[in-house]
């Protein structure tokens, strides 16, 4: 997010039946072509991304899956074979490719915003709006533990929390909209996102 763009942060009120509070309004690009979801592991980027894409009739693309398809290797294999520095270069190339598509909801990898090249790509590609799905680390950690997915990064919770702390300000700075998903289901998060990003009345995207 550039310095001239206001950020929106959505936080759920204590009453689960009430609507989340909007602290500051942000405007999506007039000619919106892609919505990008960012956040730490456990944020629900892929789940929410698929639901959101279905609601607005767009395609969903997971950056990790896009990278794996382009390289014919899994993310763990890429790390093992090439190391993190080479992996990040491959990721940047995959991101540039993904941002060439229109009418997509794109879910980023948890570490994508750490690379300056990636942040510049997201900030400078016209028609792109980034949403940060936020929650405290303990909430995200518990969500991951409930999933039947191998996450080697979480084998050392203390190191994972430090990684989260390092990335969190980058997520915030990159996003035009921040949604606190602590007490929201994926479906509720989609509703909040739609109500905030798209103006009232008929929308060309819905």
C-alpha positions, 0 to 999 in steps of 0.5 A: 500500500502506498503512503497515499492510500488509507488503510481499512481495518475491520475488527469484530465487536464483542457481540458476535451478532453485531457487525464488525467495526470499520475504523477507516475506509479505503477505496478499491481501484476503480478498475479492479482486476484482482484481489490479493489475500495475504496473511500468516499460515492459518489465516484462511487465505485459500479457503476464503479466497475460493469462497470469495471467487465463487461469490464474485464469479472470478477465478481463484489462484493459490500462488504456492500452487501456481509456483509448483505448477510452473516448476513441477516441484513442491514447495518443500522440494524447491526449498531443499533443492535450491535454498530459500534465496533461489526459492524467493526468486522463483516465487517473485517470477510466479507472482509476476505471472499471476498478476498478469491475470485479470478477474482473479482472487490470489492467495499469497504464500505466508512469506511472499511479502517479505521480499521487496520485489514482491511488495513492489509488484503488488503495490505497482500493478494497476487494478490490484487490491490487497487484503490482510487476513489478521489474527493473533499468533495463538489463534493462527497456531491453533487453527493450523494444529486442527488441520491435517497439513504438515507444517514444518515451520510450526515444529518450533512454536517460538521460532514461528512466533518470531517469524509471525512478528517479523512479517506482521508489519509487512502484511499491514503496510502492504494491505489496503484493507485489514480484517481481524478474523479472530471471531469470524468464520470464513463465510463471515469474513467474505461478507465483511470483505464484500461489504467493504471493498465493493460500494453499495448498489449495483456492482460490475463485479458481483 
